């Protein structure tokens, strides 16, 4: 800003000269500009009241012809938030000296602030004709195009701006465009350059860290977030992200201490309470976890991730009805975006719903939920296994067999692709089921005498099925954590401001109209 | 046999059984027969007794406990110049609840009333109003009480009572005040007391009552504390708080009574001296340990000063003494509800139900608690009961509004939408419902509708920060920074500690400062 001000000063004489020929009375000329220095001094000292007084005096003397006074008055109006007035004044300035690109720029900027992006682009284009080499014009044009949803043009303009003069803001806007287009890699490229250019900008560092987090590159993410925290130890986004990373690694205590800092600064942040709740969940303090998650849900009732976590905790506590309610709410709020982890989450959701329903003995709906989960699922054998167990317990051995084979396929795929260790409990379960299925089929043809034994088997599997749930939810625990981590990833990835609109849904405060009638109150006292 | 009964005894019996009309009628008959006692100083002044009894009966019919009922009219609130300090220090005034946020809940968690206080668990005449800063705010009826506010208290409630008394005696008033020789009556202390109460409560002629009280206290050589209290009451009613304070204080010196403490505290509250009132209550507690009315008074003051934790402590103390105290139970219950313990709140509300409180509000709260404590089976039945018990449309609107929350809680946005709509149908001024509808519209992507709804909400309830903030964010997203800034500033005024608002304002200021 200071630079800019200086620019104004130097530009000034020029415009004064341009005024000169038009004025008929030569002696008046020096009066016109004589207090400019004073106005400037007051302005840069932020002494706006005094500044306004001087401006008023000056404008009275000159009958409103002093351009600089009007200009500064307009700036002050803008700082006070009266953009309409400031626009009018800037327009007067532009009339007074039509050759000045600065005035046009200010007019355009006012239009931009008023949300008239189209008009703003026109004025900027005009200004660009007067001054080709101004990065600001290019940058602002780019921003206007973003609002007008013309991303290609916006990119061009922003790149132009970067050629003329490198600036943090331009980088950020460019990064935003890439994020809007969903191109994470390019966004990261841009942010990397930006961080190279200004390594101490915490906003850039945090955003880059969050992007890395989203891509799962934890080392780099942590590095950048850590850097951001060294420059600004109270940056709440960075703390939250760092905390969620610690959570993924199981450092719940450290994460909680981090969150404590945030809780002082932002006590009403839903993601914060969500993460704290999941920390407690990780430490197996379920009541605290539920209470934190519920607060998060209270603050952001539309957030499906919180509902998801709540469902998960209740599932672990074997409160299946509550779990079902939370999970079904989560499903209905879940955005229908086909991103990978969304899909994973959707699978997990329907899977959990199925588990909850199984335990509520609503097999019909449980089967539907499993079918949905299987449809969405691509790589998790656990879903098929549980579905198979359910079908087997229902006596549909053919369906169970189909699911079992599906599961084996997935297991083989997984074995090929990675050396992933399977949960021994799951493996054991799968073996039991396999045995049961084969024995059962063999039985049909050979000896019906063995029936009691197979029945015993089925009971054992059904027992194991109920055993399965802890296992399922254990597995889910990892998932929940990642969702807690993903939580922060998502939002700031898409853009800080768009995230912030979610909390406003927190107005949904139930207001219990707790009231006994006043008449009753007086009756109450009188009895005493 | 009944007809043989001595009429005075019968009238007395009626009076004891609170059949005041019958008692008064009987006394009238007796007085018609013999208006005056024959001898100047009889052994048994029957007529005099009948006269006193009639005065007392008439008084009892319209008696209102002065301690409790204190509804401020607009005139009292706007033209209130009794406050000692115009710019009070934080924590010493009831006027600026925002300044003493010690232990108060954040508005993001517990909704606030128009006066900027957290919503209370128990509606009483003074809690809802607070002291508004502007005339406009004063005229607007507060959300928790939809009854029209009397323009001034003396022309509101008291006048109504006066006219009511006129109706009961069609052939003119029982006692013609203007023809009363007050000095004569002041000589007879027993008669004077009844007469005073009659004038004060039934005729509502405070000035005459004050005259009588002054004469009487003179007659008793300033040794009767009762008269001092009555003079204090008259002064209080006339708005002469300092004089009232003197009278009450001197009465307390003679005889410490719970009533007197309560009256004096009331004076201090009118003078906006909550801390002095608190000290007084505590003094009173030293004399009368465990007195419920005093404890409850302390709790109320703490609650009005936004010190919810202390208020809850005292309410608990009240419950220790009197475990059927509705106000204390309701307040503790709502406090638990807003501090994430719906299960505990549920227990308190159930207690109220056991005690026989049976109204719309209670069932509504039960329903909400059930939902948040995951007792899903009871939730909807409670709300159904609440709907059937609702007495007016505003209550119905509130129940639907809460049902909307339940719908959001189970993820059914369509149902939520309908619930909020129904709330609006029943009460067109339900700002919260407008706001929530706007949020739902936003989720559907209908930005223009959302903006319109938000504007309605913010004009209806300027004390809520949510519509302002939502409007600011929506405008910001659309690029209309000017309006966004204005709305954000309003939001900041309503809830200064809201971090998201602060972020937004900072961002906007950066935009404005950038050249």
Interface residues (C-beta under 8 A of the other chain):
Chain A: X1 X4 X75 X78 X79 X81 X83 X84 X105 X106 X109 X112 X113 X114 X115 X117 X136 X147 X265 X266 X267 X268 X269 X291 X294 X295 X297 X298 X299 X301 X302 X307 X319 X321 X322 X325 X328 X329 X330 X331 X332 X333 X497 X498 X500 X501 X503 X504 X505 X506 X507 X508 X509 X510 X511 X512 X513 X514 X515 X516 X517 X518 X520 X521 X522 X524 X525 X526 X528
Chain B: X64 X65 X67 X68 X69 X106 X108 X109 X110 X111 X119 X120 X121 X122 X123 X124 X125 X144 X292 X293 X322 X325 X326 X327 X330 X333 X334 X337 X340 X341 X357 X359 X361 X362 X364 X365 X368 X372 X374 X376 X395 X398 X401 X402 X405 X408 X409 X410 X411 X412 X413 X432 X435 X436 X439 X442 X443 X464 X466 X467 X469 X470 X473 X474 X475 X476 X477 X478 X479 X480 X481 X482 X483 X485 X486 X489 X498 X499 X500 X503 X504 X507 X508 X509 X511 X512 X513 X514 X515
